[in-house]
Amino acid sequence: MLRTDLSVTRKRKSYHHGDLRRALVNAAVSLLTKTQRWDFSLREVARCAGVSHNAPYSHFASKRELLAAVAAKGYEILRARVLTHCSAWKDKTG
């Protein structure tokens, strides 16, 4: 019997990223770390994250919002490092 429903046998063309917001922030942090510059574009961040050039706009209305998320991530990283060092210092001093 010949199958007429080809949509079942074809691979899905649409793609759902999963955690796009985190991927975009990580891509921006990566670009920032690599270039030491803030002048990258949202299109460049999307390329680095491996998503379409319009994808960042589903989570960030502007580059400014993305940079705010990058700054928040930086503070989270700083907080974790400070807590780790404080804990190690406390363990050493008793």
Rosetta blueprint (number, residue, H / E / L):
1 M L
2 L L
3 R L
4 T L
5 D L
6 L L
7 S L
8 V L
9 T L
10 R L
11 K L
12 R L
13 K L
14 S L
15 Y L
16 H L
17 H L
18 G L
19 D L
20 L H
21 R H
22 R H
23 A H
24 L H
25 V H
26 N H
27 A H
28 A H
29 V H
30 S H
31 L H
32 L H
33 T H
34 K H
35 T H
36 Q L
37 R L
38 W L
39 D L
40 F L
41 S L
42 L H
43 R H
44 E H
45 V H
46 A H
47 R H
48 C H
49 A H
50 G L
51 V L
52 S L
53 H L
54 N L
55 A H
56 P H
57 Y H
58 S H
59 H L
60 F L
61 A L
62 S L
63 K H
64 R H
65 E H
66 L H
67 L H
68 A H
69 A H
70 V H
71 A H
72 A H
73 K H
74 G H
75 Y H
76 E H
77 I H
78 L H
79 R H
80 A H
81 R H
82 V H
83 L H
84 T H
85 H H
86 C H
87 S H
88 A H
89 W H
90 K H
91 D H
92 K H
93 T H
94 G L
